[in-house]
Amino acid sequence: MLVLSVATSIDAIAVGVSFGVLQTAILIPAIIIGIVCSGISFTAVMLGEQLEAFLDNKMEIFGGGILIFMGIKNSI
């Protein structure tokens, strides 16, 4: 997770420097990025609600399993 957060920060600084070097306005790209991120987040919430309805009370076990899998994967 630490590597992913560092990669995201490097990506963000690269985009910021690119906008500065190209002297591009940042408002329109920022709005587009916000709309896309909101849409993806909304879709994830809707899919999560559908999955919860399908799994019922096993949702906590499913979530815990995902966290355990991520922990094992990151430690290898």
PDB file of N, CA, C, O and CB in Angstrom:
ATOM      1  N   MET A   1       0.828  -1.195   0.000  1.00  0.00           N
ATOM      2  CA  MET A   1       0.000   0.000   0.000  1.00  0.00           C
ATOM      3  C   MET A   1       0.873   1.259   0.000  1.00  0.00           C
ATOM      4  O   MET A   1       0.523   2.263  -0.621  1.00  0.00           O
ATOM      5  CB  MET A   1      -0.943  -0.002   1.216  1.00  0.00           C
ATOM      6  N   LEU A   2       1.993   1.200   0.690  1.00  0.00           N
ATOM      7  CA  LEU A   2       2.891   2.353   0.727  1.00  0.00           C
ATOM      8  C   LEU A   2       3.430   2.647  -0.671  1.00  0.00           C
ATOM      9  O   LEU A   2       3.504   3.805  -1.082  1.00  0.00           O
ATOM     10  CB  LEU A   2       4.056   2.105   1.713  1.00  0.00           C
ATOM     11  N   VAL A   3       3.805   1.599  -1.397  1.00  0.00           N
ATOM     12  CA  VAL A   3       4.325   1.773  -2.752  1.00  0.00           C
ATOM     13  C   VAL A   3       3.251   2.393  -3.658  1.00  0.00           C
ATOM     14  O   VAL A   3       3.544   3.266  -4.475  1.00  0.00           O
ATOM     15  CB  VAL A   3       4.803   0.415  -3.329  1.00  0.00           C
ATOM     16  N   LEU A   4       2.021   1.934  -3.501  1.00  0.00           N
ATOM     17  CA  LEU A   4       0.921   2.483  -4.300  1.00  0.00           C
ATOM     18  C   LEU A   4       0.697   3.960  -3.994  1.00  0.00           C
ATOM     19  O   LEU A   4       0.452   4.749  -4.907  1.00  0.00           O
ATOM     20  CB  LEU A   4      -0.369   1.697  -4.045  1.00  0.00           C
ATOM     21  N   SER A   5       0.778   4.339  -2.732  1.00  0.00           N
ATOM     22  CA  SER A   5       0.582   5.747  -2.379  1.00  0.00           C
ATOM     23  C   SER A   5       1.725   6.619  -2.900  1.00  0.00           C
ATOM     24  O   SER A   5       1.496   7.753  -3.322  1.00  0.00           O
ATOM     25  CB  SER A   5       0.460   5.899  -0.858  1.00  0.00           C
ATOM     26  N   VAL A   6       2.946   6.099  -2.874  1.00  0.00           N
ATOM     27  CA  VAL A   6       4.081   6.852  -3.420  1.00  0.00           C
ATOM     28  C   VAL A   6       3.927   6.998  -4.932  1.00  0.00           C
ATOM     29  O   VAL A   6       4.180   8.070  -5.483  1.00  0.00           O
ATOM     30  CB  VAL A   6       5.426   6.150  -3.076  1.00  0.00           C
ATOM     31  N   ALA A   7       3.510   5.915  -5.607  1.00  0.00           N
ATOM     32  CA  ALA A   7       3.308   5.975  -7.058  1.00  0.00           C
ATOM     33  C   ALA A   7       2.230   6.987  -7.417  1.00  0.00           C
ATOM     34  O   ALA A   7       2.365   7.712  -8.403  1.00  0.00           O
ATOM     35  CB  ALA A   7       2.933   4.593  -7.607  1.00  0.00           C
ATOM     36  N   THR A   8       1.165   7.044  -6.632  1.00  0.00           N
ATOM     37  CA  THR A   8       0.100   8.007  -6.882  1.00  0.00           C
ATOM     38  C   THR A   8       0.613   9.432  -6.706  1.00  0.00           C
ATOM     39  O   THR A   8       0.254  10.321  -7.479  1.00  0.00           O
ATOM     40  CB  THR A   8      -1.091   7.750  -5.947  1.00  0.00           C
ATOM     41  N   SER A   9       1.444   9.654  -5.701  1.00  0.00           N
ATOM     42  CA  SER A   9       1.997  10.990  -5.474  1.00  0.00           C
ATOM     43  C   SER A   9       2.932  11.394  -6.610  1.00  0.00           C
ATOM     44  O   SER A   9       2.923  12.546  -7.043  1.00  0.00           O
ATOM     45  CB  SER A   9       2.743  11.041  -4.134  1.00  0.00           C
ATOM     46  N   ILE A  10       3.734  10.454  -7.090  1.00  0.00           N
ATOM     47  CA  ILE A  10       4.631  10.751  -8.215  1.00  0.00           C
ATOM     48  C   ILE A  10       3.817  11.090  -9.460  1.00  0.00           C
ATOM     49  O   ILE A  10       4.156  12.013 -10.201  1.00  0.00           O
ATOM     50  CB  ILE A  10       5.573   9.552  -8.499  1.00  0.00           C
ATOM     51  N   ASP A  11       2.748  10.341  -9.680  1.00  0.00           N
ATOM     52  CA  ASP A  11       1.875  10.602 -10.821  1.00  0.00           C
ATOM     53  C   ASP A  11       1.250  11.997 -10.706  1.00  0.00           C
ATOM     54  O   ASP A  11       1.192  12.738 -11.687  1.00  0.00           O
ATOM     55  CB  ASP A  11       0.773   9.523 -10.917  1.00  0.00           C
ATOM     56  N   ALA A  12       0.795  12.343  -9.528  1.00  0.00           N
ATOM     57  CA  ALA A  12       0.163  13.654  -9.325  1.00  0.00           C
ATOM     58  C   ALA A  12       1.157  14.790  -9.556  1.00  0.00           C
ATOM     59  O   ALA A  12       0.809  15.804 -10.162  1.00  0.00           O
ATOM     60  CB  ALA A  12      -0.422  13.752  -7.905  1.00  0.00           C
ATOM     61  N   ILE A  13       2.378  14.628  -9.085  1.00  0.00           N
ATOM     62  CA  ILE A  13       3.364  15.698  -9.287  1.00  0.00           C
ATOM     63  C   ILE A  13       3.760  15.799 -10.757  1.00  0.00           C
ATOM     64  O   ILE A  13       4.023  16.893 -11.256  1.00  0.00           O
ATOM     65  CB  ILE A  13       4.616  15.453  -8.419  1.00  0.00           C
ATOM     66  N   ALA A  14       3.802  14.658 -11.454  1.00  0.00           N
ATOM     67  CA  ALA A  14       4.117  14.685 -12.886  1.00  0.00           C
ATOM     68  C   ALA A  14       3.030  15.425 -13.667  1.00  0.00           C
ATOM     69  O   ALA A  14       3.334  16.203 -14.571  1.00  0.00           O
ATOM     70  CB  ALA A  14       4.279  13.249 -13.430  1.00  0.00           C
ATOM     71  N   VAL A  15       1.785  15.186 -13.324  1.00  0.00           N
ATOM     72  CA  VAL A  15       0.679  15.884 -13.989  1.00  0.00           C
ATOM     73  C   VAL A  15       0.743  17.377 -13.672  1.00  0.00           C
ATOM     74  O   VAL A  15       0.562  18.206 -14.563  1.00  0.00           O
ATOM     75  CB  VAL A  15      -0.691  15.292 -13.551  1.00  0.00           C
ATOM     76  N   GLY A  16       0.994  17.719 -12.431  1.00  0.00           N
ATOM     77  CA  GLY A  16       1.091  19.132 -12.051  1.00  0.00           C
ATOM     78  C   GLY A  16       2.216  19.850 -12.771  1.00  0.00           C
ATOM     79  O   GLY A  16       2.039  20.975 -13.238  1.00  0.00           O
ATOM     80  N   VAL A  17       3.374  19.207 -12.865  1.00  0.00           N
ATOM     81  CA  VAL A  17       4.506  19.812 -13.569  1.00  0.00           C
ATOM     82  C   VAL A  17       4.182  19.945 -15.059  1.00  0.00           C
ATOM     83  O   VAL A  17       4.512  20.951 -15.687  1.00  0.00           O
ATOM     84  CB  VAL A  17       5.795  18.969 -13.364  1.00  0.00           C
ATOM     85  N   SER A  18       3.537  18.922 -15.614  1.00  0.00           N
ATOM     86  CA  SER A  18       3.163  18.967 -17.037  1.00  0.00           C
ATOM     87  C   SER A  18       2.223  20.136 -17.323  1.00  0.00           C
ATOM     88  O   SER A  18       2.401  20.847 -18.312  1.00  0.00           O
ATOM     89  CB  SER A  18       2.498  17.644 -17.461  1.00  0.00           C
ATOM     90  N   PHE A  19       1.230  20.335 -16.468  1.00  0.00           N
ATOM     91  CA  PHE A  19       0.325  21.471 -16.653  1.00  0.00           C
ATOM     92  C   PHE A  19       1.094  22.783 -16.569  1.00  0.00           C
ATOM     93  O   PHE A  19       0.821  23.711 -17.330  1.00  0.00           O
ATOM     94  CB  PHE A  19      -0.804  21.445 -15.603  1.00  0.00           C
ATOM     95  N   GLY A  20       2.047  22.868 -15.654  1.00  0.00           N
ATOM     96  CA  GLY A  20       2.833  24.092 -15.510  1.00  0.00           C
ATOM     97  C   GLY A  20       3.725  24.356 -16.706  1.00  0.00           C
ATOM     98  O   GLY A  20       3.808  25.486 -17.187  1.00  0.00           O
ATOM     99  N   VAL A  21       4.395  23.318 -17.190  1.00  0.00           N
ATOM    100  CA  VAL A  21       5.301  23.463 -18.330  1.00  0.00           C
ATOM    101  C   VAL A  21       4.523  23.823 -19.599  1.00  0.00           C
ATOM    102  O   VAL A  21       4.952  24.673 -20.379  1.00  0.00           O
ATOM    103  CB  VAL A  21       6.104  22.164 -18.547  1.00  0.00           C
ATOM    104  N   LEU A  22       3.389  23.175 -19.794  1.00  0.00           N
ATOM    105  CA  LEU A  22       2.578  23.432 -20.991  1.00  0.00           C
ATOM    106  C   LEU A  22       1.714  24.680 -20.862  1.00  0.00           C
ATOM    107  O   LEU A  22       1.053  25.085 -21.818  1.00  0.00           O
ATOM    108  CB  LEU A  22       1.696  22.240 -21.280  1.00  0.00           C
ATOM    109  N   GLN A  23       1.721  25.284 -19.682  1.00  0.00           N
ATOM    110  CA  GLN A  23       0.911  26.469 -19.382  1.00  0.00           C
ATOM    111  C   GLN A  23      -0.554  26.232 -19.757  1.00  0.00           C
ATOM    112  O   GLN A  23      -1.196  27.048 -20.418  1.00  0.00           O
ATOM    113  CB  GLN A  23       1.461  27.702 -20.131  1.00  0.00           C
ATOM    114  N   THR A  24      -1.051  25.080 -19.305  1.00  0.00           N
ATOM    115  CA  THR A  24      -2.429  24.680 -19.575  1.00  0.00           C
ATOM    116  C   THR A  24      -3.303  25.058 -18.386  1.00  0.00           C
ATOM    117  O   THR A  24      -2.889  24.933 -17.233  1.00  0.00           O
ATOM    118  CB  THR A  24      -2.522  23.155 -19.864  1.00  0.00           C
ATOM    119  N   ALA A  25      -4.518  25.523 -18.679  1.00  0.00           N
ATOM    120  CA  ALA A  25      -5.467  25.814 -17.606  1.00  0.00           C
ATOM    121  C   ALA A  25      -5.849  24.509 -16.917  1.00  0.00           C
ATOM    122  O   ALA A  25      -5.981  23.474 -17.570  1.00  0.00           O
ATOM    123  CB  ALA A  25      -6.732  26.542 -18.155  1.00  0.00           C
ATOM    124  N   ILE A  26      -6.023  24.556 -15.628  1.00  0.00           N
ATOM    125  CA  ILE A  26      -6.259  23.337 -14.867  1.00  0.00           C
ATOM    126  C   ILE A  26      -7.732  23.127 -14.516  1.00  0.00           C
ATOM    127  O   ILE A  26      -8.104  22.044 -14.063  1.00  0.00           O
ATOM    128  CB  ILE A  26      -5.441  23.364 -13.606  1.00  0.00           C
ATOM    129  N   LEU A  27      -8.565  24.128 -14.714  1.00  0.00           N
ATOM    130  CA  LEU A  27      -9.959  24.041 -14.279  1.00  0.00           C
ATOM    131  C   LEU A  27     -10.733  22.941 -15.005  1.00  0.00           C
ATOM    132  O   LEU A  27     -11.370  22.114 -14.352  1.00  0.00           O
ATOM    133  CB  LEU A  27     -10.647  25.371 -14.493  1.00  0.00           C
ATOM    134  N   ILE A  28     -10.694  22.912 -16.320  1.00  0.00           N
ATOM    135  CA  ILE A  28     -11.467  21.922 -17.084  1.00  0.00           C
ATOM    136  C   ILE A  28     -10.974  20.501 -16.794  1.00  0.00           C
ATOM    137  O   ILE A  28     -11.799  19.627 -16.530  1.00  0.00           O
ATOM    138  CB  ILE A  28     -11.372  22.216 -18.600  1.00  0.00           C
ATOM    139  N   PRO A  29      -9.655  20.234 -16.833  1.00  0.00           N
ATOM    140  CA  PRO A  29      -9.216  18.874 -16.480  1.00  0.00           C
ATOM    141  C   PRO A  29      -9.586  18.478 -15.046  1.00  0.00           C
ATOM    142  O   PRO A  29      -9.911  17.319 -14.789  1.00  0.00           O
ATOM    143  CB  PRO A  29      -7.712  18.760 -16.661  1.00  0.00           C
ATOM    144  N   ALA A  30      -9.537  19.423 -14.124  1.00  0.00           N
ATOM    145  CA  ALA A  30      -9.904  19.113 -12.744  1.00  0.00           C
ATOM    146  C   ALA A  30     -11.381  18.748 -12.636  1.00  0.00           C
ATOM    147  O   ALA A  30     -11.746  17.846 -11.882  1.00  0.00           O
ATOM    148  CB  ALA A  30      -9.588  20.299 -11.828  1.00  0.00           C
ATOM    149  N   ILE A  31     -12.226  19.443 -13.384  1.00  0.00           N
ATOM    150  CA  ILE A  31     -13.659  19.126 -13.383  1.00  0.00           C
ATOM    151  C   ILE A  31     -13.896  17.739 -13.986  1.00  0.00           C
ATOM    152  O   ILE A  31     -14.678  16.952 -13.452  1.00  0.00           O
ATOM    153  CB  ILE A  31     -14.456  20.200 -14.171  1.00  0.00           C
ATOM    154  N   ILE A  32     -13.224  17.445 -15.091  1.00  0.00           N
ATOM    155  CA  ILE A  32     -13.374  16.134 -15.731  1.00  0.00           C
ATOM    156  C   ILE A  32     -12.916  15.020 -14.795  1.00  0.00           C
ATOM    157  O   ILE A  32     -13.600  14.006 -14.654  1.00  0.00           O
ATOM    158  CB  ILE A  32     -12.576  16.080 -17.047  1.00  0.00           C
ATOM    159  N   ILE A  33     -11.758  15.206 -14.154  1.00  0.00           N
ATOM    160  CA  ILE A  33     -11.244  14.209 -13.209  1.00  0.00           C
ATOM    161  C   ILE A  33     -12.228  14.024 -12.060  1.00  0.00           C
ATOM    162  O   ILE A  33     -12.473  12.894 -11.637  1.00  0.00           O
ATOM    163  CB  ILE A  33      -9.854  14.629 -12.666  1.00  0.00           C
ATOM    164  N   GLY A  34     -12.792  15.105 -11.551  1.00  0.00           N
ATOM    165  CA  GLY A  34     -13.769  15.018 -10.464  1.00  0.00           C
ATOM    166  C   GLY A  34     -15.021  14.263 -10.871  1.00  0.00           C
ATOM    167  O   GLY A  34     -15.540  13.457 -10.099  1.00  0.00           O
ATOM    168  N   ILE A  35     -15.512  14.517 -12.083  1.00  0.00           N
ATOM    169  CA  ILE A  35     -16.710  13.827 -12.565  1.00  0.00           C
ATOM    170  C   ILE A  35     -16.437  12.335 -12.735  1.00  0.00           C
ATOM    171  O   ILE A  35     -17.251  11.502 -12.334  1.00  0.00           O
ATOM    172  CB  ILE A  35     -17.187  14.438 -13.897  1.00  0.00           C
ATOM    173  N   VAL A  36     -15.300  12.000 -13.326  1.00  0.00           N
ATOM    174  CA  VAL A  36     -14.955  10.585 -13.538  1.00  0.00           C
ATOM    175  C   VAL A  36     -14.792   9.863 -12.201  1.00  0.00           C
ATOM    176  O   VAL A  36     -15.316   8.763 -12.025  1.00  0.00           O
ATOM    177  CB  VAL A  36     -13.656  10.460 -14.370  1.00  0.00           C
ATOM    178  N   CYS A  37     -14.074  10.468 -11.263  1.00  0.00           N
ATOM    179  CA  CYS A  37     -13.882   9.846  -9.942  1.00  0.00           C
ATOM    180  C   CYS A  37     -15.210   9.681  -9.203  1.00  0.00           C
ATOM    181  O   CYS A  37     -15.440   8.664  -8.550  1.00  0.00           O
ATOM    182  CB  CYS A  37     -12.914  10.686  -9.090  1.00  0.00           C
ATOM    183  N   SER A  38     -16.073  10.678  -9.309  1.00  0.00           N
ATOM    184  CA  SER A  38     -17.390  10.574  -8.667  1.00  0.00           C
ATOM    185  C   SER A  38     -18.206   9.449  -9.286  1.00  0.00           C
ATOM    186  O   SER A  38     -18.872   8.698  -8.573  1.00  0.00           O
ATOM    187  CB  SER A  38     -18.156  11.904  -8.781  1.00  0.00           C
ATOM    188  N   GLY A  39     -18.156   9.331 -10.603  1.00  0.00           N
ATOM    189  CA  GLY A  39     -18.882   8.260 -11.280  1.00  0.00           C
ATOM    190  C   GLY A  39     -18.385   6.886 -10.897  1.00  0.00           C
ATOM    191  O   GLY A  39     -19.182   5.975 -10.669  1.00  0.00           O
ATOM    192  N   ILE A  40     -17.067   6.726 -10.823  1.00  0.00           N
ATOM    193  CA  ILE A  40     -16.498   5.435 -10.431  1.00  0.00           C
ATOM    194  C   ILE A  40     -16.854   5.114  -8.985  1.00  0.00           C
ATOM    195  O   ILE A  40     -17.191   3.972  -8.672  1.00  0.00           O
ATOM    196  CB  ILE A  40     -14.968   5.436 -10.615  1.00  0.00           C
ATOM    197  N   SER A  41     -16.784   6.110  -8.098  1.00  0.00           N
ATOM    198  CA  SER A  41     -17.133   5.888  -6.692  1.00  0.00           C
ATOM    199  C   SER A  41     -18.604   5.521  -6.540  1.00  0.00           C
ATOM    200  O   SER A  41     -18.945   4.614  -5.781  1.00  0.00           O
ATOM    201  CB  SER A  41     -16.819   7.134  -5.861  1.00  0.00           C
ATOM    202  N   PHE A  42     -19.476   6.223  -7.262  1.00  0.00           N
ATOM    203  CA  PHE A  42     -20.901   5.932  -7.214  1.00  0.00           C
ATOM    204  C   PHE A  42     -21.180   4.503  -7.696  1.00  0.00           C
ATOM    205  O   PHE A  42     -21.964   3.774  -7.088  1.00  0.00           O
ATOM    206  CB  PHE A  42     -21.682   6.947  -8.065  1.00  0.00           C
ATOM    207  N   THR A  43     -20.529   4.120  -8.792  1.00  0.00           N
ATOM    208  CA  THR A  43     -20.699   2.760  -9.320  1.00  0.00           C
ATOM    209  C   THR A  43     -20.229   1.718  -8.315  1.00  0.00           C
ATOM    210  O   THR A  43     -20.880   0.687  -8.146  1.00  0.00           O
ATOM    211  CB  THR A  43     -19.932   2.595 -10.639  1.00  0.00           C
ATOM    212  N   ALA A  44     -19.112   1.972  -7.646  1.00  0.00           N
ATOM    213  CA  ALA A  44     -18.601   1.036  -6.652  1.00  0.00           C
ATOM    214  C   ALA A  44     -19.571   0.886  -5.479  1.00  0.00           C
ATOM    215  O   ALA A  44     -19.768  -0.220  -4.976  1.00  0.00           O
ATOM    216  CB  ALA A  44     -17.234   1.497  -6.148  1.00  0.00           C
ATOM    217  N   VAL A  45     -20.171   1.983  -5.048  1.00  0.00           N
ATOM    218  CA  VAL A  45     -21.144   1.922  -3.949  1.00  0.00           C
ATOM    219  C   VAL A  45     -22.372   1.116  -4.374  1.00  0.00           C
ATOM    220  O   VAL A  45     -22.872   0.291  -3.609  1.00  0.00           O
ATOM    221  CB  VAL A  45     -21.562   3.349  -3.508  1.00  0.00           C
ATOM    222  N   MET A  46     -22.854   1.357  -5.585  1.00  0.00           N
ATOM    223  CA  MET A  46     -24.023   0.616  -6.077  1.00  0.00           C
ATOM    224  C   MET A  46     -23.717  -0.883  -6.205  1.00  0.00           C
ATOM    225  O   MET A  46     -24.545  -1.720  -5.844  1.00  0.00           O
ATOM    226  CB  MET A  46     -24.477   1.181  -7.442  1.00  0.00           C
ATOM    227  N   LEU A  47     -22.536  -1.215  -6.715  1.00  0.00           N
ATOM    228  CA  LEU A  47     -22.146  -2.627  -6.818  1.00  0.00           C
ATOM    229  C   LEU A  47     -21.993  -3.254  -5.439  1.00  0.00           C
ATOM    230  O   LEU A  47     -22.345  -4.417  -5.239  1.00  0.00           O
ATOM    231  CB  LEU A  47     -20.835  -2.768  -7.606  1.00  0.00           C
ATOM    232  N   GLY A  48     -21.467  -2.483  -4.488  1.00  0.00           N
ATOM    233  CA  GLY A  48     -21.337  -2.976  -3.122  1.00  0.00           C
ATOM    234  C   GLY A  48     -22.681  -3.270  -2.488  1.00  0.00           C
ATOM    235  O   GLY A  48     -22.827  -4.260  -1.772  1.00  0.00           O
ATOM    236  N   GLU A  49     -23.665  -2.420  -2.744  1.00  0.00           N
ATOM    237  CA  GLU A  49     -25.010  -2.661  -2.208  1.00  0.00           C
ATOM    238  C   GLU A  49     -25.625  -3.912  -2.833  1.00  0.00           C
ATOM    239  O   GLU A  49     -26.287  -4.687  -2.144  1.00  0.00           O
ATOM    240  CB  GLU A  49     -25.921  -1.438  -2.459  1.00  0.00           C
ATOM    241  N   GLN A  50     -25.411  -4.111  -4.120  1.00  0.00           N
ATOM    242  CA  GLN A  50     -25.928  -5.305  -4.786  1.00  0.00           C
ATOM    243  C   GLN A  50     -25.245  -6.561  -4.243  1.00  0.00           C
ATOM    244  O   GLN A  50     -25.892  -7.586  -4.026  1.00  0.00           O
ATOM    245  CB  GLN A  50     -25.726  -5.202  -6.311  1.00  0.00           C
ATOM    246  N   LEU A  51     -23.934  -6.470  -4.026  1.00  0.00           N
ATOM    247  CA  LEU A  51     -23.194  -7.604  -3.484  1.00  0.00           C
ATOM    248  C   LEU A  51     -23.646  -7.916  -2.064  1.00  0.00           C
ATOM    249  O   LEU A  51     -23.734  -9.082  -1.678  1.00  0.00           O
ATOM    250  CB  LEU A  51     -21.690  -7.323  -3.511  1.00  0.00           C
ATOM    251  N   GLU A  52     -23.934  -6.868  -1.283  1.00  0.00           N
ATOM    252  CA  GLU A  52     -24.415  -7.074   0.081  1.00  0.00           C
ATOM    253  C   GLU A  52     -25.783  -7.770   0.078  1.00  0.00           C
ATOM    254  O   GLU A  52     -26.043  -8.641   0.908  1.00  0.00           O
ATOM    255  CB  GLU A  52     -24.502  -5.727   0.826  1.00  0.00           C
ATOM    256  N   ALA A  53     -26.644  -7.383  -0.852  1.00  0.00           N
ATOM    257  CA  ALA A  53     -27.955  -8.031  -0.947  1.00  0.00           C
ATOM    258  C   ALA A  53     -27.806  -9.497  -1.340  1.00  0.00           C
ATOM    259  O   ALA A  53     -28.587 -10.346  -0.910  1.00  0.00           O
ATOM    260  CB  ALA A  53     -28.847  -7.297  -1.963  1.00  0.00           C
ATOM    261  N   PHE A  54     -26.802  -9.786  -2.156  1.00  0.00           N
ATOM    262  CA  PHE A  54     -26.566 -11.155  -2.605  1.00  0.00           C
ATOM    263  C   PHE A  54     -25.944 -12.008  -1.497  1.00  0.00           C
ATOM    264  O   PHE A  54     -26.334 -13.159  -1.303  1.00  0.00           O
ATOM    265  CB  PHE A  54     -25.662 -11.156  -3.837  1.00  0.00           C
ATOM    266  N   LEU A  55     -24.970 -11.438  -0.767  1.00  0.00           N
ATOM    267  CA  LEU A  55     -24.253 -12.198   0.266  1.00  0.00           C
ATOM    268  C   LEU A  55     -24.918 -12.126   1.633  1.00  0.00           C
ATOM    269  O   LEU A  55     -24.613 -12.935   2.508  1.00  0.00           O
ATOM    270  CB  LEU A  55     -22.836 -11.698   0.377  1.00  0.00           C
ATOM    271  N   ASP A  56     -25.817 -11.176   1.832  1.00  0.00           N
ATOM    272  CA  ASP A  56     -26.544 -10.992   3.085  1.00  0.00           C
ATOM    273  C   ASP A  56     -25.585 -10.804   4.253  1.00  0.00           C
ATOM    274  O   ASP A  56     -24.807  -9.850   4.249  1.00  0.00           O
ATOM    275  CB  ASP A  56     -27.463 -12.185   3.347  1.00  0.00           C
ATOM    276  N   ASN A  57     -25.614 -11.676   5.246  1.00  0.00           N
ATOM    277  CA  ASN A  57     -24.798 -11.474   6.449  1.00  0.00           C
ATOM    278  C   ASN A  57     -23.358 -11.960   6.268  1.00  0.00           C
ATOM    279  O   ASN A  57     -22.560 -11.855   7.200  1.00  0.00           O
ATOM    280  CB  ASN A  57     -25.433 -12.192   7.632  1.00  0.00           C
ATOM    281  N   LYS A  58     -23.017 -12.474   5.127  1.00  0.00           N
ATOM    282  CA  LYS A  58     -21.653 -12.940   4.882  1.00  0.00           C
ATOM    283  C   LYS A  58     -20.758 -11.828   4.343  1.00  0.00           C
ATOM    284  O   LYS A  58     -19.589 -12.067   4.036  1.00  0.00           O
ATOM    285  CB  LYS A  58     -21.668 -14.108   3.908  1.00  0.00           C
ATOM    286  N   MET A  59     -21.295 -10.623   4.227  1.00  0.00           N
ATOM    287  CA  MET A  59     -20.547  -9.505   3.666  1.00  0.00           C
ATOM    288  C   MET A  59     -19.318  -9.163   4.507  1.00  0.00           C
ATOM    289  O   MET A  59     -18.266  -8.848   3.953  1.00  0.00           O
ATOM    290  CB  MET A  59     -21.447  -8.286   3.543  1.00  0.00           C
ATOM    291  N   GLU A  60     -19.433  -9.220   5.831  1.00  0.00           N
ATOM    292  CA  GLU A  60     -18.285  -8.927   6.692  1.00  0.00           C
ATOM    293  C   GLU A  60     -17.188  -9.960   6.496  1.00  0.00           C
ATOM    294  O   GLU A  60     -16.006  -9.620   6.484  1.00  0.00           O
ATOM    295  CB  GLU A  60     -18.710  -8.883   8.166  1.00  0.00           C
ATOM    296  N   ILE A  61     -17.574 -11.215   6.343  1.00  0.00           N
ATOM    297  CA  ILE A  61     -16.587 -12.275   6.106  1.00  0.00           C
ATOM    298  C   ILE A  61     -15.911 -12.046   4.754  1.00  0.00           C
ATOM    299  O   ILE A  61     -14.697 -12.211   4.629  1.00  0.00           O
ATOM    300  CB  ILE A  61     -17.260 -13.686   6.153  1.00  0.00           C
ATOM    301  N   PHE A  62     -16.689 -11.667   3.749  1.00  0.00           N
ATOM    302  CA  PHE A  62     -16.149 -11.396   2.425  1.00  0.00           C
ATOM    303  C   PHE A  62     -15.147 -10.240   2.478  1.00  0.00           C
ATOM    304  O   PHE A  62     -14.061 -10.330   1.905  1.00  0.00           O
ATOM    305  CB  PHE A  62     -17.285 -11.076   1.438  1.00  0.00           C
ATOM    306  N   GLY A  63     -15.511  -9.159   3.163  1.00  0.00           N
ATOM    307  CA  GLY A  63     -14.615  -8.012   3.307  1.00  0.00           C
ATOM    308  C   GLY A  63     -13.341  -8.368   4.064  1.00  0.00           C
ATOM    309  O   GLY A  63     -12.249  -7.941   3.690  1.00  0.00           O
ATOM    310  N   GLY A  64     -13.486  -9.148   5.125  1.00  0.00           N
ATOM    311  CA  GLY A  64     -12.314  -9.592   5.878  1.00  0.00           C
ATOM    312  C   GLY A  64     -11.407 -10.469   5.037  1.00  0.00           C
ATOM    313  O   GLY A  64     -10.182 -10.376   5.125  1.00  0.00           O
ATOM    314  N   GLY A  65     -12.013 -11.323   4.219  1.00  0.00           N
ATOM    315  CA  GLY A  65     -11.225 -12.178   3.328  1.00  0.00           C
ATOM    316  C   GLY A  65     -10.421 -11.363   2.333  1.00  0.00           C
ATOM    317  O   GLY A  65      -9.271 -11.687   2.037  1.00  0.00           O
ATOM    318  N   ILE A  66     -11.030 -10.308   1.820  1.00  0.00           N
ATOM    319  CA  ILE A  66     -10.306  -9.436   0.887  1.00  0.00           C
ATOM    320  C   ILE A  66      -9.129  -8.769   1.585  1.00  0.00           C
ATOM    321  O   ILE A  66      -8.040  -8.693   1.017  1.00  0.00           O
ATOM    322  CB  ILE A  66     -11.249  -8.367   0.296  1.00  0.00           C
ATOM    323  N   LEU A  67      -9.330  -8.283   2.811  1.00  0.00           N
ATOM    324  CA  LEU A  67      -8.239  -7.646   3.550  1.00  0.00           C
ATOM    325  C   LEU A  67      -7.114  -8.625   3.854  1.00  0.00           C
ATOM    326  O   LEU A  67      -5.938  -8.277   3.747  1.00  0.00           O
ATOM    327  CB  LEU A  67      -8.763  -7.047   4.846  1.00  0.00           C
ATOM    328  N   ILE A  68      -7.473  -9.857   4.234  1.00  0.00           N
ATOM    329  CA  ILE A  68      -6.456 -10.878   4.503  1.00  0.00           C
ATOM    330  C   ILE A  68      -5.678 -11.188   3.230  1.00  0.00           C
ATOM    331  O   ILE A  68      -4.452 -11.295   3.258  1.00  0.00           O
ATOM    332  CB  ILE A  68      -7.105 -12.167   5.065  1.00  0.00           C
ATOM    333  N   PHE A  69      -6.400 -11.334   2.098  1.00  0.00           N
ATOM    334  CA  PHE A  69      -5.734 -11.605   0.821  1.00  0.00           C
ATOM    335  C   PHE A  69      -4.768 -10.484   0.459  1.00  0.00           C
ATOM    336  O   PHE A  69      -3.651 -10.751   0.014  1.00  0.00           O
ATOM    337  CB  PHE A  69      -6.769 -11.787  -0.297  1.00  0.00           C
ATOM    338  N   MET A  70      -5.185  -9.224   0.644  1.00  0.00           N
ATOM    339  CA  MET A  70      -4.308  -8.097   0.321  1.00  0.00           C
ATOM    340  C   MET A  70      -3.076  -8.086   1.223  1.00  0.00           C
ATOM    341  O   MET A  70      -1.972  -7.787   0.770  1.00  0.00           O
ATOM    342  CB  MET A  70      -5.071  -6.770   0.453  1.00  0.00           C
ATOM    343  N   GLY A  71      -3.269  -8.414   2.504  1.00  0.00           N
ATOM    344  CA  GLY A  71      -2.137  -8.458   3.430  1.00  0.00           C
ATOM    345  C   GLY A  71      -1.131  -9.534   3.044  1.00  0.00           C
ATOM    346  O   GLY A  71       0.078  -9.304   3.070  1.00  0.00           O
ATOM    347  N   ILE A  72      -1.639 -10.708   2.686  1.00  0.00           N
ATOM    348  CA  ILE A  72      -0.742 -11.804   2.267  1.00  0.00           C
ATOM    349  C   ILE A  72      -0.032 -11.433   0.975  1.00  0.00           C
ATOM    350  O   ILE A  72       1.172 -11.648   0.837  1.00  0.00           O
ATOM    351  CB  ILE A  72      -1.532 -13.129   2.079  1.00  0.00           C
ATOM    352  N   LYS A  73      -0.775 -10.877   0.035  1.00  0.00           N
ATOM    353  CA  LYS A  73      -0.197 -10.510  -1.270  1.00  0.00           C
ATOM    354  C   LYS A  73       0.898  -9.461  -1.104  1.00  0.00           C
ATOM    355  O   LYS A  73       1.940  -9.547  -1.755  1.00  0.00           O
ATOM    356  CB  LYS A  73      -1.294  -9.981  -2.221  1.00  0.00           C
ATOM    357  N   ASN A  74       0.672  -8.473  -0.243  1.00  0.00           N
ATOM    358  CA  ASN A  74       1.666  -7.417  -0.033  1.00  0.00           C
ATOM    359  C   ASN A  74       2.876  -7.875   0.748  1.00  0.00           C
ATOM    360  O   ASN A  74       3.940  -7.265   0.648  1.00  0.00           O
ATOM    361  CB  ASN A  74       1.039  -6.265   0.674  1.00  0.00           C
ATOM    362  N   SER A  75       2.738  -8.938   1.526  1.00  0.00           N
ATOM    363  CA  SER A  75       3.876  -9.405   2.320  1.00  0.00           C
ATOM    364  C   SER A  75       4.760 -10.379   1.549  1.00  0.00           C
ATOM    365  O   SER A  75       5.850 -10.729   2.001  1.00  0.00           O
ATOM    366  CB  SER A  75       3.384 -10.063   3.593  1.00  0.00           C
ATOM    367  N   ILE A  76       4.288 -10.811   0.388  1.00  0.00           N
ATOM    368  CA  ILE A  76       5.106 -11.751  -0.427  1.00  0.00           C
ATOM    369  C   ILE A  76       6.024 -10.975  -1.332  1.00  0.00           C
ATOM    370  O   ILE A  76       6.789 -11.568  -2.093  1.00  0.00           O
ATOM    371  CB  ILE A  76       4.210 -12.702  -1.274  1.00  0.00           C
TER     372      ILE A  76
END
